[in-house]
Each structure stands twice: as structure tokens, then as C-alpha cells.
Amino acid sequence: MENELKVNPSGVSGGTGGAREYMILTHADYENGIKEGKLLGLRCLTCNKITCPPTPVCQWCGSMNLERTELGREGELITFTVIRVPPEGFEDDVPYIPCLVRTREGPCIVGRLDYDAERATQELLGKQVKLNGSYTRGDKFSGGLRTCPVFSVTE
């Protein structure tokens, strides 16, 4: 499979002597999951915590002993800001609301909040949100299209 990586205990890829296989979650897999309405992450089999978005090792303990997992679609709005003066390439999007959501499983995920920017106040902090879509955009500085989750307030 294209997502398989052989890793030996020293952490060096390649070879078959003493190697064990595991599935790695690529950033492309993560973005495709978002487009399908799923939040994907990596559960560490050493410390049992979840890393999301994906990285090559557990963000908590550094272990490479990871497995792909699907997170729930719900979380808590931790912070946000309203962008009224956009970076180049995002002029058509203003105003928009980037946000940070803590999932029920623990990881914090950067996304966009689907909410009226004129009504967005600090009273939104701590509200429950739910994944309700995706946003894909690229500009001349970001190296191509990127997809992020879009959340809506549920309470």
C-alpha cells in the first residue's frame, strides 16, 4: 500500500530485518478525510493519546507506535478571530473566522467557523461545535491547495 512505512526499532526506514509495518496517516489522507466529513488522527499505542493533524511521531511522547483512528465530529470552541483584512489571495473570503477547536478526544484542530462574523463575540468561547464541511483554498505562498475543517456552533 502507498501509506505503509517499514520502521525498525532504531527508527530508520527501510530493510526487512526486524522491521514492523504500520499505517501512517499522511496529510493528504487527513485532508481527504475532512472532505468526506471525517476527522482522522493517530492514536499512540504507547501513551494512548491522539495526535491530530498527523505527524510522523506522537506529539505527546515521541513514539512511532501509532495507529490510524477516526475522531468524533464534535468539540469545544477554544478561540477564534475575525479576519477583515485578508492576506493576498483571500480577498474574496472576508470576513472569515479561523478557529481552534478542542475535540472530545483531546487534540486541538485549526479550522474555520461557519458563523456570522458581525455577530461573533467572546461569548462564543466554550461553545460546542460540530464539523459541518470543508474549505479548500490555495494561494501563491502556500504551495498549493490545502483543506481545513469547517465547524458550526451547535448550542
Backbone torsions as a table, in degrees:
resi	resn	phi	psi	omega
1	MET	NA	152.4	-178.0
2	GLU	-70.7	-19.3	-177.4
3	ASN	-96.2	2.0	-179.4
4	GLU	-82.4	144.1	178.1
5	LEU	-137.5	130.3	177.3
6	LYS	-93.2	128.9	-178.3
7	VAL	-131.3	131.4	174.9
8	ASN	-96.6	169.0	-174.9
9	PRO	-56.9	-23.7	178.9
10	SER	-79.2	-6.6	178.6
11	GLY	87.4	3.4	-179.5
12	VAL	-92.0	130.0	-179.3
13	SER	-77.8	159.2	176.9
14	GLY	101.7	174.3	178.2
15	GLY	68.4	164.5	179.2
16	THR	-120.8	-13.2	-179.2
17	GLY	-68.7	111.4	177.5
18	GLY	74.6	6.7	-178.4
19	ALA	-79.5	152.0	172.3
20	ARG	-128.2	149.3	-176.5
21	GLU	-99.3	146.3	170.3
22	TYR	-149.5	160.2	179.2
23	MET	-88.3	131.2	176.1
24	ILE	-105.9	144.1	178.2
25	LEU	-96.6	111.9	179.9
26	THR	-81.4	165.5	177.4
27	HIS	-65.4	-34.0	176.3
28	ALA	-63.4	-41.3	176.5
29	ASP	-61.3	-43.6	179.4
30	TYR	-59.4	-47.8	-180.0
31	GLU	-66.3	-39.8	177.3
32	ASN	-63.5	-37.9	176.0
33	GLY	-60.4	-44.3	178.6
34	ILE	-59.7	-43.6	179.1
35	LYS	-61.3	-27.8	178.9
36	GLU	-92.0	5.1	178.9
37	GLY	83.6	21.8	-179.0
38	LYS	-121.0	144.7	169.9
39	LEU	-104.8	116.6	-178.5
40	LEU	-107.6	145.7	178.1
41	GLY	-148.1	-170.7	179.7
42	LEU	-122.8	122.1	175.6
43	ARG	-91.2	129.5	178.4
44	CYS	-81.9	126.5	178.9
45	LEU	-81.9	-5.5	177.1
46	THR	-91.5	-51.6	-177.2
47	CYS	-108.2	-6.4	177.6
48	ASN	68.6	15.1	177.0
49	LYS	-94.2	165.4	-176.6
50	ILE	-111.2	133.9	174.7
51	THR	-105.4	126.5	179.7
52	CYS	-160.2	131.1	-2.9
53	PRO	-63.6	168.0	-171.7
54	PRO	-67.5	144.8	172.2
55	THR	-136.5	165.6	-177.9
56	PRO	-67.2	-21.5	-179.6
57	VAL	-134.2	163.6	176.4
58	CYS	-61.1	128.6	-179.2
59	GLN	-70.6	-13.8	-176.2
60	TRP	-95.6	-42.7	-174.6
61	CYS	-125.6	-6.6	177.9
62	GLY	82.7	3.9	-179.4
63	SER	-69.8	149.2	173.2
64	MET	-98.5	6.6	-177.2
65	ASN	-87.0	78.6	-170.6
66	LEU	-121.6	153.7	172.1
67	GLU	-135.9	148.9	178.9
68	ARG	-69.2	139.8	177.5
69	THR	-143.5	153.3	176.1
70	GLU	-103.3	128.1	178.9
71	LEU	-89.7	163.6	173.8
72	GLY	-69.5	170.6	-177.4
73	ARG	-94.9	-0.5	-175.0
74	GLU	-106.4	157.2	176.9
75	GLY	-170.9	-170.0	-178.6
76	GLU	-117.9	134.6	177.9
77	LEU	-73.5	114.5	-177.3
78	ILE	-89.6	-45.6	177.5
79	THR	-159.6	165.6	178.1
80	PHE	-161.1	168.5	170.6
81	THR	-146.6	155.3	177.1
82	VAL	-102.2	122.1	178.0
83	ILE	-92.9	116.3	177.7
84	ARG	-111.2	-24.2	175.8
85	VAL	-115.5	100.4	-170.1
86	PRO	-83.9	159.6	169.1
87	PRO	-70.8	160.9	-180.0
88	GLU	-54.9	133.4	-180.0
89	GLY	98.5	-11.0	-178.9
90	PHE	-118.3	18.2	-177.5
91	GLU	-58.9	-34.5	-178.1
92	ASP	-75.6	-10.0	-175.5
93	ASP	-91.3	-17.9	-171.4
94	VAL	-70.4	147.1	-10.5
95	PRO	-79.0	150.1	175.0
96	TYR	-138.9	164.1	-170.6
97	ILE	-125.7	98.3	169.4
98	PRO	-72.9	148.2	-176.9
99	CYS	-146.0	166.2	174.5
100	LEU	-122.3	124.5	-177.0
101	VAL	-119.5	129.9	172.9
102	ARG	-92.3	118.2	179.4
103	THR	-70.9	162.7	178.0
104	ARG	-62.3	-26.7	179.9
105	GLU	-81.0	-11.3	175.6
106	GLY	122.2	-44.0	-177.3
107	PRO	-65.7	149.6	174.0
108	CYS	-98.0	136.9	-175.5
109	ILE	-125.9	133.7	175.1
110	VAL	-84.2	135.8	178.3
111	GLY	-156.7	-158.0	174.9
112	ARG	-120.2	148.1	177.6
113	LEU	-102.9	125.4	177.0
114	ASP	-86.7	91.2	-174.9
115	TYR	-156.1	152.8	178.9
116	ASP	-66.8	113.1	-176.1
117	ALA	-61.0	-27.9	-179.9
118	GLU	-73.9	-20.1	-180.0
119	ARG	-103.3	-4.1	-175.7
120	ALA	-72.7	116.5	177.9
121	THR	-128.8	173.2	179.7
122	GLN	-62.9	-14.2	177.3
123	GLU	-66.2	-14.3	176.3
124	LEU	-72.9	-24.6	-177.2
125	LEU	-59.2	134.4	-179.0
126	GLY	87.9	-9.0	179.3
127	LYS	-69.2	152.4	175.9
128	GLN	-79.5	137.8	179.1
129	VAL	-129.7	164.2	-179.4
130	LYS	-140.2	140.3	174.4
131	LEU	-59.8	126.1	179.6
132	ASN	-131.2	10.0	178.9
133	GLY	165.2	-165.2	-179.6
134	SER	-141.5	159.9	178.0
135	TYR	-132.6	125.8	179.8
136	THR	-120.1	128.4	-179.1
137	ARG	-156.6	151.9	173.7
138	GLY	-140.6	162.6	175.0
139	ASP	-143.1	178.9	-175.2
140	LYS	-71.0	-9.8	-178.3
141	PHE	-101.0	-19.9	-170.2
142	SER	-92.8	-3.8	178.3
143	GLY	78.2	25.3	175.7
144	GLY	120.7	-177.0	-177.9
145	LEU	-69.7	141.9	175.5
146	ARG	-133.5	144.9	179.7
147	THR	-114.4	134.1	175.0
148	CYS	-126.8	156.8	178.2
149	PRO	-73.3	151.0	174.7
150	VAL	-116.9	129.2	-177.7
151	PHE	-114.0	151.0	173.8
152	SER	-125.0	150.6	178.5
153	VAL	-73.4	135.1	-177.2
154	THR	-107.7	-10.1	-179.7
155	GLU	-117.2	NA	NA
